């Protein structure tokens, strides 16, 4: 539903102001970096204006989501692979999920040993847990700098070339996979997902078939985010922890005309057909907004929608602002 122009401008100004303040704090005394962060904050705020004004979520969210993935891939994957830069990657949140028990145990040892002030890489898990409790499952379609890769591939074909339907037991596979990784990672004291399975390690040829199959080919053929839906352990963890978040997609049964468009459009197999009279949103929904945009009866919405969109854009701006502005400066030769 379209919003008034004045209200949309207010939304833009508030979001841009919040991001600008955070940009000023994080840039410290680096003026070029601050200006780059300011420019990126303005771009995010303008997309937020488009979402708020038009009432269309998925289209503009997808633009931002894919841009973030592109910039992340460019700096931390491609340039690193080609030895153009030695930038240190942010701590991977996909790796955080399978090492959650290791993280809890390490913090227990720190507390027991009187070293509670010692913060290691695993302690960054607090950041991702905080984000999960802030925007819930939305992290997987707004913030994740890997998820935009398979979303971009799913946009290549205009129509699905292969109709992929996943039985409910197989849709639960990521949870079983997460449990397996939690146990093995804890017993071995290693991030097992990174060592054995991660498809985003471009330097490891062993993982390329998973990357090509689940992140590139299957999304192109099915227009679905197959890696996020069928493998990602972080998505499984979010589907569990996200229950604490107040934000979720709901279907108004009285308005729903059972046309099935939402079922076909959902990129993560998160809508279940409960029979001829009912569709249900599962815990795997990551609030991408696709079902909301395609519903002809306006029967689908997000609880506390405007607050969620604001928080999702704010969190996205903060996370992406840690690397996108720096990359923009590198591309024009100022860093």
C-alpha positions in Angstrom: 0.0 0.0 0.0 1.4 3.4 -1.1 2.3 5.9 1.7 1.9 9.7 1.5 4.9 11.5 0.1 5.4 13.5 3.3 5.5 10.4 5.5 7.9 8.8 3.1 10.3 11.8 3.2 10.2 11.7 7.0 11.1 8.0 6.9 14.0 8.8 4.6 15.3 11.6 6.8 15.1 9.6 10.1 16.8 6.6 8.6 19.5 8.8 6.9 20.1 10.7 10.2 20.5 7.5 12.2 22.9 6.0 9.6 24.9 9.3 9.4 25.4 9.4 13.2 26.6 5.8 13.2 28.8 6.5 10.2 30.4 9.5 11.9 31.2 7.4 15.0 32.6 4.5 13.1 34.7 6.6 10.6 36.4 8.4 13.5 38.8 11.0 12.0 38.9 9.5 8.5 37.2 12.1 6.4 37.2 10.3 3.0 35.8 7.2 4.7 33.1 9.3 6.5 32.0 10.8 3.2 31.9 7.4 1.5 29.8 6.1 4.4 27.5 9.1 4.1 27.0 8.4 0.4 26.2 4.7 1.1 23.9 5.7 3.9 22.0 8.0 1.5 21.7 5.2 -1.1 20.2 2.9 1.5 17.9 5.6 2.7 16.7 6.3 -0.8 15.9 2.6 -1.3 14.1 2.7 2.0 12.1 5.7 0.7 11.1 3.6 -2.3 10.0 0.7 -0.2 8.0 2.9 2.2 6.4 5.1 -0.5 5.5 2.3 -3.0 4.6 -0.4 -0.5 6.7 -2.8 -2.6 9.3 -4.6 -0.4 11.0 -7.3 -2.4 12.0 -5.3 -5.5 14.0 -2.6 -3.7 15.2 -4.9 -0.9 16.6 -7.3 -3.6 18.5 -4.4 -5.3 20.2 -3.6 -2.0 20.7 -7.2 -1.0 22.4 -8.1 -4.4 24.6 -4.9 -4.3 25.9 -5.8 -0.9 26.7 -9.4 -2.0 28.4 -8.0 -5.1 30.6 -5.6 -3.1 31.4 -8.3 -0.5 32.3 -10.8 -3.2 34.5 -8.2 -5.0 36.5 -7.2 -2.0 36.8 -10.3 0.2 36.6 -13.1 -2.4 37.6 -12.0 -6.0 40.3 -9.5 -5.1 41.7 -11.8 -2.4 41.6 -14.7 -4.9 43.5 -12.6 -7.4 45.8 -11.3 -4.7 44.7 -7.6 -5.3 44.1 -7.0 -1.6 44.8 -8.6 1.8 41.7 -7.2 3.5 40.6 -9.4 6.4 37.1 -10.8 5.9 34.4 -10.1 8.6 33.9 -13.1 10.9 31.6 -15.4 9.0 28.1 -15.7 10.5 27.5 -19.0 8.6 30.5 -20.4 10.5 29.2 -18.9 13.7 26.1 -21.2 13.7 27.9 -24.6 13.7 30.4 -23.4 16.3 27.8 -22.1 18.8 28.6 -24.7 21.4 32.3 -23.9 21.0 31.5 -20.3 21.6 29.5 -21.0 24.7 32.2 -23.3 26.1 34.9 -20.7 25.4 33.0 -18.0 27.2 32.4 -20.4 30.1 36.1 -21.1 30.4 36.8 -17.3 30.3 34.4 -16.7 33.1 35.7 -19.7 35.1 39.2 -18.5 34.7 38.5 -14.9 35.6 39.1 -13.7 32.1 35.6 -12.6 31.3 37.0 -9.4 29.7 38.9 -11.4 27.1 37.0 -11.1 23.8 37.9 -13.4 21.0 36.6 -13.8 17.5 33.8 -16.2 18.6 32.5 -13.5 20.9 31.3 -11.7 17.8 28.5 -14.2 18.0 26.8 -11.8 20.4 26.5 -9.4 17.4 24.7 -11.9 15.2 22.6 -13.1 18.0 21.6 -9.5 18.7 20.7 -9.0 15.1 18.6 -12.2 15.1 16.6 -11.0 18.1 16.2 -7.6 16.5 14.9 -8.5 13.0 14.6 -12.3 13.4 14.7 -14.3 10.3 14.9 -11.1 8.2 18.7 -11.3 8.6 18.8 -13.9 5.8 17.2 -11.6 3.2 18.4 -8.2 4.3 21.8 -8.4 6.0 23.6 -11.7 4.9 26.4 -10.8 2.5 26.3 -14.3 1.1 22.6 -14.7 0.5 22.6 -12.0 -2.2 24.7 -14.3 -4.4 22.1 -17.0 -4.9 19.4 -14.3 -5.0 21.2 -12.7 -7.8 21.5 -16.0 -9.7 17.8 -16.6 -9.1 17.0 -13.4 -10.9 18.8 -14.4 -14.2 15.9 -16.4 -15.7 12.6 -14.7 -16.2 10.6 -17.9 -15.4 11.7 -21.1 -13.6 13.1 -23.6 -16.0 12.6 -26.4 -13.5 9.7 -26.6 -11.0 11.3 -27.6 -7.7 9.0 -28.8 -4.9 10.6 -29.8 -1.6 8.8 -32.2 0.7 8.6 -31.0 4.3 11.1 -33.5 5.7 13.7 -32.3 3.2 13.0 -28.7 4.1 14.0 -29.5 7.6 17.4 -30.9 6.5 19.3 -27.7 7.4 18.3 -28.2 11.1 19.5 -31.7 11.1 22.7 -30.5 9.3 23.1 -27.8 12.0 22.8 -30.4 14.8 25.4 -32.6 13.1 27.8 -29.7 12.7 27.3 -28.5 16.3 28.2 -31.9 17.7 31.2 -32.5 15.4 32.5 -29.0 15.7 32.4 -29.2 19.5 34.0 -32.6 19.6 36.8 -31.6 17.2 37.2 -28.0 18.4 37.1 -26.9 14.8 34.7 -24.9 12.5 33.8 -28.0 10.7 31.5 -26.3 8.2 34.4 -24.1 7.0 36.8 -27.0 6.8 34.6 -29.5 5.1 31.6 -27.8 3.4 31.8 -24.1 2.8 31.1 -23.3 -0.9 32.4 -19.8 -0.6 36.1 -20.7 -0.2 37.2 -19.8 -3.7 40.7 -21.0 -2.9 39.4 -24.5 -2.2 38.6 -26.3 -5.4 37.0 -29.1 -3.5 34.0 -26.9 -2.6 33.4 -25.5 -6.1 30.8 -28.2 -7.1 28.7 -27.1 -4.2 29.1 -23.4 -5.1 28.3 -24.0 -8.8 25.4 -26.4 -8.1 23.6 -24.9 -5.1 24.5 -21.2 -5.4 24.6 -20.7 -9.2 22.9 -23.4 -11.3 20.0 -24.4 -9.2 18.9 -20.8 -8.4 19.1 -20.0 -12.1 17.0 -23.1 -13.1 14.4 -22.9 -10.3 14.4 -19.2 -9.3 14.8 -20.4 -5.7 17.5 -19.7 -3.2 18.6 -23.3 -2.9 21.7 -22.9 -0.8 20.0 -20.7 1.8 16.9 -23.0 1.8 18.4 -26.5 1.7 21.9 -26.3 3.2 22.8 -23.1 5.2 23.2 -23.9 8.9 22.9 -20.3 9.8 19.5 -20.1 8.2 18.5 -23.1 10.4 19.7 -21.4 13.6 17.8 -18.2 12.6 14.6 -20.2 12.0 14.9 -21.3 15.7 16.1 -18.2 17.4 13.9 -16.0 15.2 10.8 -17.2 17.1 11.8 -14.7 19.8 11.5 -11.8 17.4 8.0 -10.1 17.2 8.3 -9.7 13.4 6.8 -12.3 11.2 4.9 -12.7 8.0 1.2 -13.5 8.5 -1.6 -14.4 6.1 -5.1 -13.0 6.7 -7.3 -16.0 6.1 -10.4 -13.9 5.5 -8.7 -12.0 2.6 -6.8 -14.9 1.2 -8.3 -16.2 -2.1 -6.1 -19.3 -2.3 -4.6 -18.4 -5.6 -1.3 -20.0 -4.8 0.8 -17.2 -6.1 2.6 -16.8 -2.8 3.4 -20.5 -2.8 5.1 -20.3 -6.2 6.8 -17.0 -5.5 8.5 -17.8 -2.2 12.2 -18.2 -2.9 13.0 -20.2 0.2 10.1 -22.8 0.3 8.7 -21.2 3.4 5.0 -21.4 2.6 3.2 -24.6 3.2 0.0 -25.8 1.6 -2.1 -27.1 4.4 -4.9 -28.1 2.1 -7.3 -26.3 -0.3 -8.4 -23.8 2.3 -5.2 -22.8 4.1 -1.6 -21.6 3.4 0.8 -21.4 6.3 4.1 -19.4 6.8 6.7 -21.7 8.3 9.6 -20.7 10.6 11.9 -20.7 7.6 10.4 -17.5 6.2 13.1 -14.8 6.1 10.7 -11.9 5.3 12.0 -11.0 1.8 8.6 -9.6 1.0 8.1 -11.5 -2.3 4.8 -13.1 -1.2 3.5 -9.7 0.0 4.3 -8.1 -3.4 2.6 -10.8 -5.5 -0.5 -11.3 -3.4 -3.5 -9.9 -5.5 -5.8 -9.8 -2.4 -3.4 -7.9 -0.1 -3.8 -10.8 2.4 -0.2 -11.1 3.5 1.8 -8.7 5.6 4.6 -8.4 8.2 3.6 -7.7 11.8 4.8 -4.2 12.8 5.8 -3.8 9.2 7.2 -0.2 9.2 9.3 -0.8 12.3 10.7 -4.0 10.9 11.6 -2.3 7.6 13.3 0.6 9.4 15.3 -1.8 11.7 16.2 -4.1 8.8 17.6 -1.2 6.7 19.4 0.3 9.7 21.1 -3.0 10.6 21.8 -3.6 6.9 23.4 -0.2 6.7 25.6 -0.7 9.7 26.8 -4.1 8.6 27.4 -3.3 4.9 28.8 0.1 6.0 31.8 -1.8 7.5 33.1 -2.7 4.0 31.2 -1.2 1.1 32.4 2.5 1.6 36.0 1.3 2.0 35.7 -0.7 -1.3 34.2 2.4 -3.1 37.3 4.4 -2.0 39.6 1.6 -3.2 37.9 1.5 -6.6 38.5 5.2 -7.1 42.0 5.0 -5.7 41.6 6.9 -2.5 42.4 3.9 -0.3 
